[in-house]
Amino acid sequence: MNEPKIAGKGPVVRDLEPGTYYWCRCGRSAEQPFCDGSHEGTGLAPEEFTVESRLRAALCRCKRTKTPPFCDGSHKSLV
């Protein structure tokens, strides 16, 4: 498995409607924090997650979170 690219050193906050989403795990997507298919060939598939009701969420962009797709503050330890 390849190391994911750091897409940002802080989360992005989004208002999410109910539905299924695909969070970018590779860090290469131009549609951060969501997948646009740029992971092809990286060995890193997107993380599928479902939102049951409207939700304001801080979504990880550093790709080091222990609670994907949500930010857990791991970006604070990046150099």
Backbone bond lengths (Angstrom), bond angles and torsions (degrees), N, CA, C in turn:
res aa  C-N    CA-C-N  psi(-1)  N-CA   C-N-CA  omega(-1)  CA-C   N-CA-C  phi
1 M - - - 1.452 - - 1.522 109.00 -
2 N 1.309 115.90 139.66 1.453 122.30 179.44 1.523 110.65 -83.39
3 E 1.318 116.16 157.09 1.466 122.41 175.52 1.527 107.97 -77.75
4 P 1.341 118.14 130.86 1.465 119.05 178.84 1.524 112.04 -68.85
5 K 1.309 115.66 148.26 1.458 123.17 176.47 1.535 108.17 -77.63
6 I 1.316 117.65 140.24 1.460 121.84 176.14 1.528 107.01 -78.17
7 A 1.332 115.93 114.24 1.464 120.76 -178.26 1.524 111.62 -86.51
8 G 1.319 117.04 -17.98 1.455 121.74 179.39 1.512 109.86 -176.74
9 K 1.309 117.53 152.37 1.466 121.20 -178.46 1.517 111.84 -100.07
10 G 1.307 114.98 38.73 1.455 122.43 176.29 1.507 108.39 -173.50
11 P 1.317 117.33 160.63 1.463 119.87 -178.54 1.527 111.66 -75.28
12 V 1.305 115.10 167.01 1.460 122.14 169.59 1.531 105.60 -115.47
13 V 1.320 115.78 131.97 1.463 120.44 -179.39 1.523 108.27 -96.12
14 R 1.327 115.15 128.38 1.463 121.33 -179.04 1.523 109.51 -132.79
15 D 1.327 115.46 144.30 1.458 121.97 169.30 1.515 106.07 -89.60
16 L 1.324 116.33 117.25 1.463 121.72 -176.12 1.521 110.57 -107.09
17 E 1.302 115.42 134.94 1.455 122.49 174.25 1.533 108.18 -88.63
18 P 1.334 118.02 159.40 1.460 119.57 176.72 1.533 110.77 -55.04
19 G 1.321 115.17 138.24 1.463 120.26 179.28 1.516 111.12 153.44
20 T 1.309 115.22 -174.58 1.460 123.18 179.78 1.518 109.08 -104.89
21 Y 1.319 115.09 135.16 1.460 122.17 -178.11 1.531 109.23 -128.02
22 Y 1.317 115.78 159.32 1.463 122.24 178.09 1.522 108.11 -125.88
23 W 1.329 115.07 106.76 1.470 122.72 -179.04 1.523 109.11 -82.68
24 C 1.318 116.24 131.09 1.459 122.31 179.02 1.529 109.90 -67.17
25 R 1.326 117.41 123.50 1.466 122.13 176.42 1.516 112.30 -99.40
26 C 1.337 117.11 -18.74 1.473 119.53 -174.97 1.533 112.89 -87.40
27 G 1.337 117.30 -22.78 1.457 120.94 -179.09 1.518 114.49 84.98
28 R 1.327 118.06 2.66 1.462 121.07 -175.81 1.530 114.30 -96.80
29 S 1.307 117.69 -11.16 1.462 121.68 -176.40 1.522 111.95 -64.40
30 A 1.328 115.90 137.84 1.465 121.38 174.14 1.525 110.50 -80.67
31 E 1.331 117.24 -6.46 1.465 123.04 -178.42 1.529 111.08 -106.89
32 Q 1.325 118.42 32.56 1.467 123.01 -178.06 1.520 111.46 -47.03
33 P 1.315 115.74 136.87 1.459 129.61 8.39 1.528 113.50 -93.43
34 F 1.332 116.54 12.28 1.460 120.36 -175.58 1.519 112.00 -99.43
35 C 1.318 115.51 157.34 1.458 122.91 -177.51 1.528 111.81 -74.01
36 D 1.332 115.95 139.79 1.468 121.57 172.81 1.534 111.02 -123.94
37 G 1.330 116.48 12.02 1.463 120.88 178.90 1.513 114.50 91.89
38 S 1.315 118.51 1.22 1.464 122.01 -178.07 1.520 113.64 -68.02
39 H 1.323 117.33 -9.54 1.466 121.58 -178.58 1.527 113.09 -75.31
40 E 1.319 118.14 -10.99 1.466 120.74 -177.50 1.525 110.90 -49.11
41 G 1.319 115.45 125.51 1.456 121.65 178.72 1.524 115.18 86.07
42 T 1.332 118.09 -2.99 1.462 120.30 -178.25 1.518 113.09 -90.94
43 G 1.340 117.23 -19.16 1.461 120.69 -174.37 1.523 112.02 82.02
44 L 1.324 117.73 5.13 1.462 122.91 -179.83 1.523 109.40 -114.89
45 A 1.312 116.74 105.30 1.467 121.51 178.91 1.523 109.80 -85.90
46 P 1.324 117.80 154.22 1.460 120.07 178.47 1.528 111.42 -66.67
47 E 1.318 115.34 158.39 1.462 123.13 177.79 1.527 107.57 -95.12
48 E 1.324 116.63 115.69 1.458 120.87 176.79 1.524 108.95 -81.83
49 F 1.340 116.17 134.31 1.462 119.30 174.37 1.517 109.20 -144.54
50 T 1.325 114.73 152.46 1.452 121.88 -176.25 1.516 109.96 -117.27
51 V 1.314 115.56 136.52 1.458 122.91 176.11 1.525 106.57 -107.63
52 E 1.315 116.11 123.96 1.468 121.24 -177.02 1.522 112.83 -85.74
53 S 1.340 117.04 -33.58 1.459 121.52 178.76 1.529 108.06 -143.89
54 R 1.340 116.62 162.08 1.473 119.80 -178.21 1.515 110.17 -45.63
55 L 1.324 115.19 138.92 1.455 120.74 -173.89 1.515 109.56 -149.22
56 R 1.315 116.94 132.98 1.468 121.56 168.97 1.517 105.28 -96.48
57 A 1.329 116.51 120.89 1.460 120.51 -172.88 1.518 111.84 -131.13
58 A 1.325 115.93 143.26 1.462 123.20 171.31 1.527 106.49 -93.51
59 L 1.317 116.44 108.98 1.458 122.16 -175.99 1.525 110.07 -99.67
60 C 1.315 115.29 134.16 1.457 122.89 -175.89 1.524 111.78 -66.26
61 R 1.340 115.82 136.98 1.466 121.96 172.52 1.522 111.99 -116.60
62 C 1.345 117.77 -13.14 1.468 118.86 -179.56 1.531 111.32 -81.96
63 K 1.316 116.54 -16.53 1.472 124.28 177.19 1.527 112.78 68.26
64 R 1.328 116.94 21.34 1.476 121.39 179.35 1.540 112.17 -113.76
65 T 1.331 117.28 1.85 1.453 121.28 -177.94 1.531 112.06 -59.44
66 K 1.303 115.69 148.35 1.470 121.65 174.66 1.533 109.98 -93.43
67 T 1.343 116.55 -2.74 1.468 121.97 -178.13 1.531 110.92 -128.22
68 P 1.347 117.22 55.42 1.458 119.34 -176.11 1.533 111.87 -59.48
69 P 1.295 116.76 141.09 1.459 131.05 6.66 1.531 113.33 -92.03
70 F 1.329 115.87 5.50 1.454 119.98 -171.73 1.527 112.63 -87.26
71 C 1.315 116.20 143.42 1.451 122.56 178.79 1.530 110.27 -65.91
72 D 1.316 116.46 134.76 1.468 121.17 175.13 1.522 110.98 -119.42
73 G 1.333 117.72 10.80 1.450 122.10 179.70 1.515 114.56 88.13
74 S 1.328 118.25 4.67 1.474 121.02 -179.39 1.516 112.69 -57.81
75 H 1.329 118.05 -27.03 1.474 121.70 -179.56 1.529 111.74 -61.46
76 K 1.330 117.34 -22.54 1.465 120.64 -178.33 1.525 112.02 -67.50
77 S 1.326 117.53 -20.79 1.471 120.94 -178.86 1.526 112.53 -95.96
78 L 1.337 118.19 0.92 1.461 120.86 178.98 1.519 110.81 -76.38
79 V 1.313 115.34 144.35 1.459 121.32 177.98 1.496 109.65 -90.17
